[in-house]
Amino acid sequence: EQYVELQGQVIEVLPATTFRVAIQGTSGGILAHLGGRLRRGRIRVVLGDEVTVAVSVYDPRRGRIVYRH
């Protein structure tokens, strides 16, 4: 599938490993969940973390967190 990787910052922690991530140039941020490798590796993502989000070109309002900086 086609994904675009964007850099952002976690601005809100939601239930079920879902986060709102602020991306520069977007208002309100995008809704993102943890990718499989982060879940398996038990990587903690907390408020204020810098992350890389893979966003589908078909729905740019949702994404998957693939890396925590």
Backbone torsions as a table, in degrees:
resi	resn	phi	psi	omega
1	GLU	NA	171.1	-176.1
2	GLN	-103.2	121.4	179.5
3	TYR	-129.3	149.7	173.9
4	VAL	-116.6	128.7	179.7
5	GLU	-93.5	127.4	-178.9
6	LEU	-124.6	151.1	176.3
7	GLN	-94.9	142.0	179.6
8	GLY	-159.4	-177.1	-179.0
9	GLN	-131.2	136.8	179.7
10	VAL	-71.1	123.1	-179.6
11	ILE	-112.5	-13.0	179.5
12	GLU	-154.9	135.8	177.0
13	VAL	-103.4	124.5	-178.0
14	LEU	-114.8	166.3	179.5
15	PRO	-63.8	161.8	174.6
16	ALA	61.9	46.6	178.5
17	THR	48.9	42.5	176.9
18	THR	-114.4	143.4	-175.8
19	PHE	-137.2	152.3	169.7
20	ARG	-101.6	124.6	-174.9
21	VAL	-115.8	127.5	177.4
22	ALA	-84.3	121.3	176.5
23	ILE	-110.4	134.2	180.0
24	GLN	-60.9	126.7	179.8
25	GLY	99.3	-3.3	176.9
26	THR	-118.0	144.5	178.7
27	SER	-95.3	132.8	177.1
28	GLY	83.3	-13.3	178.7
29	GLY	80.5	-179.0	179.1
30	ILE	-119.5	157.3	179.1
31	LEU	-90.8	125.6	-176.7
32	ALA	-135.7	145.4	174.8
33	HIS	-113.8	167.2	-179.0
34	LEU	-74.4	139.0	175.2
35	GLY	-74.7	163.6	-176.1
36	GLY	-60.1	-39.6	-178.9
37	ARG	-67.6	-35.2	177.3
38	LEU	-69.4	-36.5	177.6
39	ARG	-67.5	-46.7	-179.4
40	ARG	-63.8	-38.6	179.6
41	GLY	-81.3	-2.0	-179.7
42	ARG	54.0	43.1	177.8
43	ILE	-78.5	126.3	179.9
44	ARG	-86.2	132.1	174.6
45	VAL	-116.8	124.0	-176.9
46	VAL	-123.3	170.4	-179.5
47	LEU	-56.0	129.8	177.8
48	GLY	94.8	-7.3	179.9
49	ASP	-67.8	143.4	172.0
50	GLU	-86.0	129.1	-175.3
51	VAL	-135.1	161.0	171.0
52	THR	-107.1	128.9	-176.0
53	VAL	-117.7	129.2	173.8
54	ALA	-90.6	117.1	-176.5
55	VAL	-112.8	132.7	178.2
56	SER	-71.6	144.0	177.6
57	VAL	-72.7	-16.0	-179.0
58	TYR	-85.7	-28.6	178.5
59	ASP	-139.5	88.8	-175.2
60	PRO	-74.0	0.3	178.9
61	ARG	-90.4	-9.8	-178.8
62	ARG	-126.5	152.8	180.0
63	GLY	-159.6	-175.5	-179.3
64	ARG	-131.3	128.3	178.7
65	ILE	-76.4	120.3	-176.7
66	VAL	-111.9	-13.3	-178.2
67	TYR	-156.3	138.5	174.6
68	ARG	-112.7	127.4	-176.6
69	HIS	-83.6	NA	NA
